[in-house]
Amino acid sequence: MGIIERKEREKAEMRRRIVDVAVKMIVEEGYEKVSIRNIADKIEYSPATIYLYYKDKDQLLYDVQTDAFATLASEFQNKITADAPFKRLEQLASAYVQFSRDHPELYDLMFIIKAPMNALVEEEKWKNGDPAYDGLFHLMQECIEKKVVKFKDATIATLSVWGFAHGLISLHLRGRCSKVSRVSDEEMPKVVDEAIREYLRMIKA
């Protein structure tokens, strides 16, 4: 292995180490505790070393977000197995909601808080979110072509399904649902599941 290749490998290994520590901190301590200095302390390097790899916290969080989307993709791959498109839609909705429950801090980073998106000021596309969105879009397109949903436009269908599920998840994660609906936190997951099942029944052709 040449000097250039070795340096690139070492750089990739350090970025991986930084991201792994950031993910662990988010899950165990919360997003607010993540800082360049705290991560540097965890890996026993100076903050200046972290800045060699990331210009700011937002850029680092974007890489953490990338890692979280890889976890979501793996969940989808394992749980979306049906042949019939509408059944796959049901499986996708269930996997998406379950992911938010298993990884609430990562879901927050992926879909709610603004910070990671600040790294995209000069970008036209949100590359982290593309695969998940495109997967749902193509699935809705297939559902429309096979006339198993009431939608006629795949973009409208995709945004509608995503928006409905995300809205319920976000309200629940932020403690809004139980406060206004008078449904207890313990009962809310069942209510969310039933609401999504009812929504899917409503859009089924």
C-alpha positions as CSV (number, residue, x, y, z in Angstrom):
1,M,0.0,0.0,0.0
2,G,1.4,3.4,-1.0
3,I,1.7,6.5,1.2
4,I,-1.4,8.2,-0.4
5,E,-3.6,5.1,0.0
6,R,-2.5,4.6,3.7
7,K,-3.2,8.2,4.5
8,E,-6.7,8.0,2.9
9,R,-7.4,4.8,4.9
10,E,-6.2,6.4,8.1
11,K,-8.4,9.5,7.4
12,A,-11.4,7.3,6.7
13,E,-10.8,5.3,10.0
14,M,-10.6,8.5,12.0
15,R,-13.8,9.9,10.5
16,R,-15.5,6.5,11.3
17,R,-14.2,6.8,14.9
18,I,-15.5,10.3,15.3
19,V,-18.9,9.4,13.8
20,D,-19.2,6.3,16.0
21,V,-18.5,8.4,19.1
22,A,-21.0,11.0,18.1
23,V,-23.7,8.4,17.5
24,K,-23.1,6.9,20.9
25,M,-23.3,10.3,22.6
26,I,-26.6,11.1,20.8
27,V,-28.2,7.8,21.8
28,E,-26.9,7.8,25.4
29,E,-26.7,11.5,26.3
30,G,-28.8,13.4,23.8
31,Y,-28.1,15.7,20.9
32,E,-27.5,18.7,23.1
33,K,-24.4,17.0,24.7
34,V,-22.7,16.5,21.3
35,S,-19.9,19.1,20.7
36,I,-16.6,19.0,18.9
37,R,-14.9,19.4,22.3
38,N,-16.8,16.6,24.0
39,I,-16.1,14.2,21.1
40,A,-12.4,15.2,21.2
41,D,-12.4,14.3,24.9
42,K,-14.0,11.0,24.3
43,I,-11.4,9.9,21.7
44,E,-8.6,11.6,23.6
45,Y,-7.6,14.1,20.8
46,S,-7.6,17.8,20.8
47,P,-10.6,19.7,19.2
48,A,-8.2,21.0,16.6
49,T,-7.8,17.4,15.4
50,I,-11.5,17.0,14.9
51,Y,-11.6,20.3,12.9
52,L,-9.1,18.7,10.4
53,Y,-12.0,16.3,9.4
54,Y,-15.1,18.5,10.0
55,K,-15.3,22.3,9.7
56,D,-18.2,22.4,12.2
57,K,-20.7,20.5,14.3
58,D,-23.3,20.6,11.5
59,Q,-21.1,18.9,9.0
60,L,-20.3,16.2,11.6
61,L,-23.9,15.7,12.4
62,Y,-24.6,15.3,8.6
63,D,-22.2,12.3,8.6
64,V,-24.0,10.9,11.7
65,Q,-27.3,11.4,9.8
66,T,-25.8,9.4,6.9
67,D,-25.0,6.6,9.3
68,A,-28.6,6.7,10.6
69,F,-30.1,6.4,7.2
70,A,-27.9,3.3,6.5
71,T,-29.5,1.8,9.6
72,L,-33.0,2.6,8.4
73,A,-32.2,1.1,5.0
74,S,-31.1,-2.1,6.6
75,E,-34.3,-2.2,8.6
76,F,-36.3,-1.7,5.4
77,Q,-34.4,-4.4,3.6
78,N,-35.1,-6.9,6.4
79,K,-38.7,-6.1,7.0
80,I,-40.1,-5.2,3.5
81,T,-40.4,-8.6,1.9
82,A,-43.9,-9.0,0.4
83,D,-44.5,-9.4,-3.3
84,A,-47.8,-7.4,-3.4
85,P,-47.1,-3.6,-3.5
86,F,-49.8,-2.6,-1.0
87,K,-48.6,-5.2,1.4
88,R,-45.0,-3.8,1.1
89,L,-46.5,-0.3,1.8
90,E,-48.0,-1.7,5.0
91,Q,-44.6,-3.3,5.9
92,L,-42.8,0.0,5.1
93,A,-45.1,2.0,7.3
94,S,-44.7,-0.4,10.2
95,A,-40.9,-0.5,9.9
96,Y,-40.7,3.3,9.7
97,V,-42.7,3.7,12.9
98,Q,-40.8,1.0,14.7
99,F,-37.5,2.6,13.7
100,S,-38.7,5.9,15.3
101,R,-39.4,4.0,18.5
102,D,-36.2,2.0,18.6
103,H,-34.0,5.0,17.6
104,P,-35.9,8.2,18.7
105,E,-32.7,10.3,18.9
106,L,-31.5,9.2,15.4
107,Y,-35.0,9.8,14.0
108,D,-34.8,13.3,15.5
109,L,-31.5,13.9,13.8
110,M,-32.8,12.5,10.5
111,F,-36.2,14.2,10.2
112,I,-36.8,16.9,12.8
113,I,-33.9,19.0,14.0
114,K,-32.4,21.6,11.6
115,A,-28.7,21.3,12.4
116,P,-27.5,18.6,10.0
117,M,-29.3,20.3,7.1
118,N,-27.2,23.4,7.6
119,A,-24.4,21.5,6.0
120,L,-26.4,21.5,2.7
121,V,-26.4,25.3,2.1
122,E,-24.5,24.8,-1.2
123,E,-26.1,21.5,-2.2
124,E,-29.2,21.1,-4.4
125,K,-30.0,17.6,-3.2
126,W,-30.4,16.0,0.2
127,K,-28.4,12.8,-0.6
128,N,-29.0,11.2,2.8
129,G,-32.8,11.3,2.3
130,D,-32.9,10.4,-1.4
131,P,-32.8,6.6,-1.1
132,A,-35.6,6.5,1.5
133,Y,-37.8,9.0,-0.5
134,D,-37.1,7.3,-3.8
135,G,-37.9,3.9,-2.4
136,L,-41.3,5.1,-1.2
137,F,-41.9,7.1,-4.4
138,H,-41.3,4.0,-6.6
139,L,-43.5,1.9,-4.4
140,M,-46.3,4.4,-4.6
141,Q,-45.8,4.6,-8.4
142,E,-46.2,0.8,-8.5
143,C,-49.3,0.9,-6.3
144,I,-50.8,3.5,-8.7
145,E,-50.0,1.5,-11.8
146,K,-51.6,-1.6,-10.3
147,K,-54.5,0.5,-9.1
148,V,-54.4,-0.6,-5.5
149,V,-54.4,3.0,-4.1
150,K,-56.7,5.9,-4.8
151,F,-53.9,8.3,-5.7
152,K,-53.2,9.3,-9.3
153,D,-49.9,11.1,-8.8
154,A,-46.9,9.4,-7.3
155,T,-45.4,12.6,-5.8
156,I,-48.6,13.5,-4.1
157,A,-49.0,10.0,-2.8
158,T,-45.4,9.8,-1.5
159,L,-45.7,13.1,0.3
160,S,-49.1,12.3,1.7
161,V,-48.0,8.9,3.1
162,W,-44.7,10.2,4.5
163,G,-46.3,13.3,5.9
164,F,-49.1,11.4,7.7
165,A,-46.7,8.9,9.4
166,H,-44.0,11.6,10.2
167,G,-46.6,13.9,11.6
168,L,-47.9,11.4,14.1
169,I,-44.3,10.3,15.0
170,S,-43.1,13.8,15.5
171,L,-46.1,14.9,17.6
172,H,-45.6,11.8,19.8
173,L,-41.8,12.2,20.1
174,R,-42.2,15.8,21.1
175,G,-44.9,15.0,23.7
176,R,-47.7,16.8,21.9
177,C,-50.2,13.9,21.2
178,S,-50.8,12.8,24.8
179,K,-51.2,16.4,25.9
180,V,-54.0,17.3,23.6
181,S,-55.6,13.9,22.9
182,R,-55.7,12.9,26.6
183,V,-54.3,9.5,25.5
184,S,-51.6,8.3,27.9
185,D,-48.0,7.9,26.7
186,E,-48.3,4.2,27.4
187,E,-51.4,3.9,25.1
188,M,-50.1,6.3,22.4
189,P,-48.1,3.7,20.4
190,K,-51.2,1.6,19.9
191,V,-53.2,4.7,18.9
192,V,-50.5,5.7,16.4
193,D,-50.4,2.2,14.9
194,E,-54.2,2.1,14.5
195,A,-54.3,5.6,13.0
196,I,-51.8,4.6,10.3
197,R,-53.6,1.3,9.6
198,E,-56.8,3.3,9.2
199,Y,-55.1,5.8,6.9
200,L,-53.8,3.0,4.7
201,R,-57.3,1.5,4.6
202,M,-58.6,4.9,3.5
203,I,-56.2,5.3,0.6
204,K,-56.6,1.7,-0.6
205,A,-58.5,1.4,-3.8
